[in-house]
Amino acid sequence: MNHQIRALHTDSTITVYQAYAPELGVPAARTGRFPAAWKRDRMTWIKPSFLWMMYRCGWATKEGQETVLAVEITREGFDWALRNACLSHYAPGLHPDQATWKHSLRRSPARVQWDPERDLHLNPLPHRSLQLGLSGEASRRYADEWTVSITDVTDRAREIHALVREGNDLEAAARLLPSERPYPAGDDLLAHLRA
């Protein structure tokens, strides 16, 4: 399966998605920063794929995931996380043995999972989408250093979902999706993360 990061990005930033309960998501979008209530000491997962986020949060209908945020972060920070990440599962061809992988996982501030990308109906596609888990130093840097802006995109998610549900204008739904294109991450960033 093809492992490729597709994302909305500029020369200096990349947009990732997260979904939160309104009491956390709304203040974050209002101020453009994660509030003090956002726990910087726990693992947080970011997703460059809008449709994978929709799959995960059920188009903003799942409890505790009703507010969808587009978080624009520095590419420098994102690349740092990838460089310092470990695959979330043991891969025989990639890791010498399970003990080495476990040791690597314990000391890595970031971890990577590759999950099937999704289409507008949230069906799996034959290529993989990146999920990046941040903990410890990576989580703190994400919240306090890398974040450039936070935008509430819940209304857009609901609008796209309504068009998909009605089923008569998937082209209109597709036009509302973020313009995600391949992110320039070469082997220096991904070789240790492709199983």
VODREN-712367 format. One record per residue: residue in three letters; x, y negated, z of N, C-alpha, C, O in turn. Coordinates in steps of 0.02 Angstrom, whole numbers, plus 50000, padded with zeros to 5 digits. Layout:
N
ALAXYZXYZXYZXYZ...
END
This chain:
195
MET500425006050000500005000050000500434993750000500964993550031ASN500204988749965500574982549960500524978450025499974977050049HIS501084976650053501114972550114501314965550093501904964350077GLN500844960950092500984954150070500604949350114500024950450132ILE500934943950132500584938750170500274933950120500624930850080ARG499624933350122499274928350082498974923350131498664925250181ALA499074916950118498864911850166498774905150132499034903850078LEU498404900950166498364893850148499004890750176499104890950237HIS499434887950134500054885050160500284879150118500104878350059THR500684875050150500994869250117501754870350121501974875750141ASP502134865450102502864866050106503104866750179503644869450191SER502714864150226502944864150295502484867750345502684868950402THR501864869550323501404872750370501064878950339501064879850279ILE500784882950383500374888650364499754888550409499804886950468THR499174890350381498564890450420498394897550441498394902150400VAL498264898450505498064904950532497394904150566497174898550581TYR497054909750578496374909450606496334913250671496654918450681GLN495914910550716495744913850779495014912350794494744907350770ALA494704916550834494014915350855493974915750930494254920150962TYR493614910850958493564910251031492844908851052492414907251011ALA492724909551117492094907251145492074899651138492604896451140PRO491484896651131491434889451121491784885351176492054880051161GLU491764887751238492064883751292492814882951285493114878451315LEU493134887151245493844886451231493964883551162494384879151152GLY493584886151113493684884051043493494876851029493854873350993VAL492944874551058492704867751043493194862451069493364857851032PRO493414862851133493904857851157494564858051117494874852851106ALA494774864151097495404864651058495344860950992495804857450972ALA494764861750958494664858350894494584850750905494814846850864ARG494254848850959494144841750972494794837950984494884832350959THR495254841051021495884837651038496464839550992496974836150990GLY496374845050954496914847350911497464850850949498004852050922ARG497334852651012497814856151054497444861551092496834861051104PHE497804866751112497494871851154497454869251225497954866751252PRO496864869751257496784866951325497174871051376497424876451362ALA497224868251436497584871551491497284878351506497634882951527ALA496634879151494496294885551508496514891051460496404896951474TRP496834889151405497094894151357497694897451389498194894151404LYS497654904051400498174907551437498794908651394498804912651348ARG499314905051411499944905351373500364911451390500864912751357ASP500164915151441500564920951462500284927551436500544932851453ARG499744927251396499484933551370499554933951294499634928851260MET499514939951269499574941151196498994937851159498414938451179THR499154934251106498644931251063498784933450991499364933550970TRP498264935050954498344937450885498124932050836497584929150843ILE498554930750787498384925850735498354929450668498724934250656LYS497914927050625497784930250561497804925150504497404920550504PRO498264925850456498274921250399497684922250351497534917850311SER497344927950355496794929550310496124927450340495924930050393PHE495784922750307495124920550330494624926350331494264927150380LEU494614930450278494124935950276494274941350326493824944750350TRP494914942350343495064947250395494804944550462494554948350504MET494864938050472494584935050533493824935950535493544937250588MET493504935150477492774936050475492584943250491492084944450525TYR492984947850467492864954950483492934956050559492524959450589ARG493444953050587493584954050659493044950850703492854953750754CYS492814944950684492334941350728491614942050704491154939150733GLY491504945950651490814946950627490494940450604489924938950622TRP490874936650565490634930050541490424925650600489904922250597ALA490814925650653490704921450713490064923350750489744919150781THR489894929850749489304932150786489474936250847489054937250891LYS490094938650852490274942950909490354938750972490594933050970GLU490164941651028490204938051091490934936251107491384940351102GLY491024929951126491684927451142492094925551080492674923551086GLN491784926151021492124924350958491684920050914491714920450852GLU491264915950945490774912050907491064905750876490734902650834THR491664903750895491974897750867492604899850829493084902450858VAL492604898650764493174900550723493614894450712493384889150691LEU494254895250727494734889750721495234891150665495494896650658ALA495354886050625495914886050577496474882350611496424876350624VAL497014885850627497574882850663498154882050615498444886850591GLU498314875750601498884874350557499514874050600499564870050646ILE499994878350583500614878550622501214877550575501154878050514THR501784876050605502384874950564502604881550533502574886850565ARG502844881250471503124887150440503754889350477503904895350481GLU504114884650504504714886150543504534890750601504874895750614GLY503994889150637503774893150693503524900050671503684905150702PHE503124900150618502854906450592503424911050571503424917050587ASP503914908250535504484912250513504894914850572505134920450571TRP504964910650624505314912750684504964918850715505294923650735ALA504294918550718503904924150746504014930450705504104935850733LEU504004929850639504114935750596504814938650607504894944750612ARG505314934350610506014936550619506094940250686506494944950691ASN505714938150736505784940950803505234945950820505144947750878ALA504874948250769504324952950780504554960250772505074961750744CYS504134964650799504224971850793503554974650769503024972150787LEU503584979950729502954983250708502594985850771502924988150818SER501934985550771501554987650830501514995250835501274997850885HIS501734998850784501735006150786502405008950762502775005650725TYR502555014950784503185018250765503155020350692502665023450670ALA503675018650654503715020650583504365024450572504905021450574PRO504325031050562504925035250557505455032750508506055033050524GLY505275030350450505775028050401506105021450420506625019650393LEU505785017850465506005011050483506405010950548506895007350554HIS506175014950596506495015250662506885021850669506625027050648PRO507485021650697507885027750705507515033150745507545039050728ASP507165030950798506775035650839506275031750881506285025550882GLN505835035450915505295032050953505575027851010505315022551025ALA506095030351042506385026651099506655019851076506565014851110THR506985019751019507245013350992506685008650976506725002650992TRP506145011250945505565007050929505245004350994505084998350997LYS505155008651044504845006451107505255000951140504984996051165HIS505915001851140506364996751169506284990151131506234984751161SER506264990551066506184984651023505514981251036505474975151040LEU504984985251041504314982551054504294978851120503994973451125ARG504604981751171504604978651238504944971851239504724967251274ARG505484971151200505864964851204505654959751151505894954151153SER505234961651104505024957051051504454952451075503974954851104PRO504514945951062503984941351081503394941351031502894937951041ALA503464945250977502934945550927502884952650900503374956350898ARG502274954450879502184960950847501744960350787501314955950783VAL501834964950740501484964650677501064970850665501284976450678GLN500454969750641500034975150617499834973450545499704967650529TRP499824978450503499584977550434498914981250428498894987350435ASP498384977650416497724980650410497434979350341497624974450309PRO496974983650318496694982550251496374975650245495974973650287GLU496564972050192496244965650178495504966850164495314972550151ARG495094961750168494364962550160494114958250102494404953150085ASP493544960550073493214956550021492644952650054492564952750115LEU492244949250013491704945050040491184949150079490844946450123HIS491124955550062490654959850099491004963150159490704967350193LEU491624961250170492054963750224492234971150215492424974550263ASN492184973550152492424980250137493184980150129493464975050109PRO493514985750147494244985750141494484985550068494174988550024LEU495024982050057495354981649992495984985949994496224987650048PRO496274987549936496854992049936497524988749953498044991849944HIS497514982649977498144979650000498074977450072497524976650098ARG498644976450104498654975150175498714967750193499014963850156SER498414966050249498424959250275498784959250342498714963950382LEU499154953950355499544953550416499144950950475498754946150469GLN499244954250532499034951450596499674950650637500094955150639LEU499734944950669500334943550707500154942250780499804937450796GLY500394946650824500274945950895500844942150928501434943750918LEU500664937050967501174932851000501114933651075500564933351103SER501684934551108501674934851182502274931151209502744929551172GLY502264929851273502834926651306503054920251272502654915651262GLU503684919951253503974913951223503604912051159503474906151147ALA503424917051117503084915551054502394912451066502194907751031SER502034915051114501374912451130501414905151155501014900951134ARG501894903851197501974896951223502184892151167501924886651163ARG502644894351125502864890151069502284888751021502194883150997TYR501894893851008501304893150964500844887650990500644883150953ALA500674888151054500194883351083500474876351090500124871451079ASP501104875851109501374869351129501874866151082502014860151087GLU502154870051034502654867150988502454867850915502534863050877TRP502204873650895502094874950823501444871950797501384870450738THR500944871150841500284869050818500294861850793500484857250829VAL500074861050730500044854450699499334851650703499234845750718SER498834855950691498134853850695497694859950707497874865550691ILE497114858650736496614863950749495944861350723495714856050743THR495634865250678494994863250648494474868650660494614874550651ASP493884866550681493324871150689493024872650620492754868150588VAL493074878850598492814880750532492214885450538492054889050491THR491884885250595491314889650608490754888350558490454893050531ASP490594881950545490044880350499490194882950429489744885550395ARG490814882350408491004884950342490924892550341490674895350292ALA491124895950394491054903250398490324905150392490154909950357ARG489884901550427489174903150425488864901750356488424905350333GLU489104896450324488864894750257489054900250207488644902350166ILE489684902550210489914907850165489514914250179489304917750133HIS489424915750244489064921850263488344921650237488084926750214ALA488024915850242487334915250218487304916650142486844920150119LEU487774914050104487794915250032487914922650016487624925349970VAL488344925850055488484932950045487854937050062487684941750026ARG487524935350118486924938950138486374938450086486034943350070GLU486284932350059485764931350008485954935049944485514937249907GLY486604935649931486844939849876486754937249806486944940649758ASN486474931249798486354928949730486874924049704486844922049646ASP487344922049746487854917449721488524918649756488764914549795LEU488824924449740489474926149771490024921549746490524920449780GLU489934918849685490434914149659490454907849702490994905149716ALA489874905449723489844899549766490174901149833490524896949861ALA490054907149859490364909249922491124909449914491484907049958ALA491364912249859492084912749847492414905849841492984904949862ARG492044901049812492314894249805492424890849872492834886349878LEU492054893049923492114890049989492684893050030492874890450083LEU492964898550005493524901750042494144897350038494244893749989PRO494574897750089495214894150085495624896850027495564902750009SER496034892649998496444894649941497074898249965497604895249973GLU497004904749978497564908650004497974911449946497704914549900ARG498624910249949499074912749897499674915949931499784914849991PRO500074919749894500634923149925501094918349963501294913149937TYR501254920250024501704916250066502424918350050502564924350046PRO502874913550042503564915250023503954918350080504364915050112ALA503814924650093504184928350145504554934050111504254938950091GLY505204933250105505614938350073505824943850120505574944350176ASP506274948050097506504953650137506834951450202506824955150252ASP507134945450203507444943050265506934942450320507104943150379LEU506294941050302505764940450353505364946850363505114948050417LEU505294950950310504824956550313505124963550310504784968350324ALA505754964150292506044970950283505964975250345505824981250340HIS506044972350404505984976150466505264977250488505144980150541LEU504784974750448504074975150467503654979050417503044979450424ARG503964981850366503594985750315503714993150328504264995650321ALA503174996550346503245003750361503305007750297503365013850299
END
